[in-house]
């Protein structure tokens, strides 16, 4: 008998959602970065065993948007709250619970309190950074906040708040993740196998390669430039792949290329190291004026 279910992982930017997905799956299915809003699409990581398939939905960070792109990222993240079996909001053990966390918890409690809503599990991440005492304090603070928000939202949300289980974890080291995974596994019911057993992600190979390039750029650029970068595969023939790097201004193009082309060379070398041996990767930088704020551009890029 196969049991299966969908699990959405949500939270404000930089709480470790993508890192947790990668740790659970055991392979890199989504890029990570210290930059806010690294994840721009819902990406599904698939974990399959003989009798169980769990589909984990990685989501963009829920934030206060400043551009049309930011609005669409929020829409994508919030859409994942509905229609899943288990909902896991992440908060940090090493940072105070702020307005962004409260917004996430409120959205999740409302969903869990709706008819047929998901089971809610709250993960307190980065316990490796916070240490035992700070993590324990954060668990108590999170529990109090969940109860307070649930009461504000009404009887059904209040009941959902009472049923919430909290899990201290470190997505980075894997500590606490097996307990969280065991709980998730116990919650899903009999159902179909949604994806082939060998599949670990629903992200296409071209999209994954483009994201690997963007990840390397995020690690090397500063200020607002990371938000202005979009990458896509424009050509693929045999082992020759061309990735276009789009920015919003000519000055940004110069930064991405670097003095004497050094930045672009470093990015290409680092991304190529994660691709099959013999892959020829070419990077081309182009300017797409104000693409983050233009609906037409976002539609064309699938954002």
BELNOR-V540329 format. One line per field, one symbol per residue. ss: DSSP state (H for helix, E for strand, L for the rest). phi: phi as a letter, one per 30 degrees, with the letter a starting at -180 (. if undefined). psi: psi as a letter, one per 40 degrees, with the letter a starting at -180 (. if undefined). A space follows every 10 residues. Layout:
ss=???
phi=???
psi=???
This chain:
ss=LLEEEEEEEE LLLLLLHHHH HHHHHLLLLL LLLLLLLLLL LLEEEEEELL LEEEEEEELL LLLLLLLHHH HHHHHHHHHL LLLLLEEEEE EELLLLLLHH HHHHHHHHHH HHHLLLLLEE EEEEELHHHH LHHHHHHHHH HHHHHHHHHH HHHLHHHHHH HHHLEEEELL LLLLLLHHHH HHHHHHHLLE LLLLLLLLLL ELLLHHHHHH HHHHHHHHLL LLLLHHHHLE EEEEEEELLE EEEEEEELLH HHHHHHHLHH HHHHHHHHHH HHLLLLLLLE EEEEEEELLL HHHLHHHHHH HLL
phi=.ccaacbccb ldeicjdddd eddddibdcb dbadddhddc bdbccccbbe bbbccccdbd ddbddcbdee ddddeddddd dcicdbbbdc bddcbddced dddddddddd dddddidddc bccccidddd iddddddddd ddddddddde dddjdddddd ddddccbdbb ddcjdidedd dddeddcdce adddbeeddc acdddedddd ddddeddddc cbhdeeddcb badcbabhcc bccdccbcbd ddeddddidi iddddddddd dddcceejdc cccbcbcbeh ddcceddddd dic
psi=hhiiihhhhi iiifefdddd dddddeihei iiiehifdhe ihhhhhhhad ehhhhhhhii hhihieiddd ddddddddde dieidhhghh ihdeiihadd dddddddddd ddeiheiihh hhhhifdddd iddddddddd dddddddddd ddeidddddd ddehiihhih ddeehedddd dddddediih iihdiidehe iehidddddd ddddddddee iibedddehh iihdihhbeh hhhhhhieid dddddddihe eddddddddd ddeeiihehh hhhhhihghf ddehdddddd ef.
